[in-house]
Amino acid sequence: MSKTFSRVLWLISGVLLILCGILCLSRPVVALAAISLLLGLSMLFSGIVDIVIFARGRDRMVGSVWFLVDGILTVLLSLFVLFDQAFTALSLPFIFGMWLLFSGVSKFVNSFDLRRLGVRGWGWFTALGVLLAFGGFFSFLDPVAGALTLSILAGALLILQGLSSILRACFSGRFLL
C-alpha cells in the first residue's frame, strides 16, 4: 500500500470525524436527534479505513495488528449503533464510551510499539490514546447526564478521534515501512 493512499484515507476519516464533532458542538439539539446515525456512520467509516489500511499494508506497517483490532471493534460497535437505534438512544453513553475506551487503549499500546521502533512523534499517540480512554471511562461514570452534555461530549471526543486520524496521516511516513 502506498503511503499516499494511507494518508488520504486517514485524512478523509479525520476530517469527517472532526466535521461530525463540530456539528454536535454547534447544533446540540439537532445532534441529539441524529446522534446515533451520525455516530454510527462516522464510526463505520473510521473502522473500515483502519481495516483497509491493515489489509493493504500489514506487511510494511509497524503495529498493524492494533489498526486491525481498532478497526474491527469500531465496525462492530458502529453496526450495533446503526441497526438498533431504539436501544442505542438509551445506551448511547455506554456505546460511545466503549468505543472511545477501546480505541484509546489500542492507540496507547500502539504508541509504545512505535517508541520501541524509534519512531519520532510516538508521544502524540500516547497522549491521544490516554485522552480517548479517559473520555470513554468518564462516559461510564454518569450515563444519565443531560442530553446537551452528551452531544457536547460527543462533539469534543469526535474531534479528538478525528485529530488522531489526521495525526496518523501526518506521521504515517514514520511507521509505514
PyMOL commands that set and color helices and strands:
alter all, ss='L'
color gray80, all
select helices_A, chain A and resi 3-26+28-57+64-83+85-116+122-141+147-175
alter helices_A, ss='H'
color red, helices_A
deselect
rebuild
show_as cartoon
